[in-house]
């Protein structure tokens, strides 16, 4: 992990396209500003983890439904 110290108004670059600027410090919180291309999604970690969990649950549910559908088709299949 890279650890940096920055002052208000200073910027960190990620690659050539992403800028993160320190906008302010309010108590124990730091306000950050992000400038990135529109095709790059920026999410808080807790939202990202929620999306990943929902996608995994949907994948499991879909997989189970497909297995049930295949078994039902095989049961109905007559030679």
C-alpha positions in Angstrom: 0.0 0.0 0.0 1.3 3.4 -0.9 0.8 6.0 1.8 1.0 9.7 1.0 0.7 12.9 2.9 -1.1 15.7 1.1 -2.3 19.1 2.1 -5.7 20.7 1.2 -5.7 21.6 -2.5 -3.0 19.1 -3.5 -3.7 16.3 -6.0 -2.7 12.7 -6.5 -2.6 11.2 -10.0 -3.5 7.6 -10.8 -2.3 6.8 -14.3 -2.7 9.6 -16.8 -6.5 10.0 -16.4 -7.5 10.0 -12.7 -6.9 12.9 -10.3 -7.8 12.8 -6.6 -7.7 16.2 -4.9 -7.9 16.9 -1.2 -10.7 19.3 -0.8 -10.9 19.7 2.9 -10.6 18.2 6.4 -13.7 18.3 8.7 -13.0 16.7 12.1 -11.9 13.1 11.5 -13.2 13.1 7.8 -11.3 14.0 4.7 -13.2 15.4 1.7 -11.9 14.1 -1.6 -12.7 15.2 -5.2 -12.3 12.7 -8.1 -11.7 13.6 -11.7 -11.8 10.6 -14.0 -13.2 9.6 -17.4 -16.9 8.9 -17.4 -16.3 5.2 -18.2 -14.5 4.7 -14.9 -16.9 3.9 -12.1 -16.0 5.3 -8.6 -17.8 3.7 -5.7 -17.5 3.7 -1.9 -16.1 0.4 -0.8 -19.3 -0.6 1.1 -21.4 0.0 -2.0 -19.0 -2.0 -4.1 -19.1 -4.9 -1.7 -22.9 -4.8 -1.7 -23.0 -5.0 -5.5 -20.6 -7.9 -5.5 -22.7 -9.8 -2.9 -25.9 -9.2 -4.9 -24.2 -10.3 -8.1 -23.0 -13.5 -6.4 -26.5 -14.2 -5.0 -28.1 -13.7 -8.4 -25.5 -16.0 -10.0 -26.3 -18.7 -7.5 -30.0 -18.3 -8.0 -29.7 -18.4 -11.8 -27.4 -21.5 -11.6 -29.9 -23.3 -9.4 -32.8 -22.4 -11.7 -30.9 -23.6 -14.8 -30.2 -26.9 -13.1 -33.8 -27.4 -12.2 -35.0 -26.5 -15.7 -32.5 -29.0 -17.2 -33.7 -31.7 -14.9 -37.3 -31.0 -15.7 -36.6 -31.1 -19.4 -34.8 -34.5 -19.0 -37.7 -35.9 -17.1 -40.1 -34.9 -19.8 -37.8 -36.1 -22.6 -39.0 -39.4 -24.1 -37.0 -41.6 -26.4 
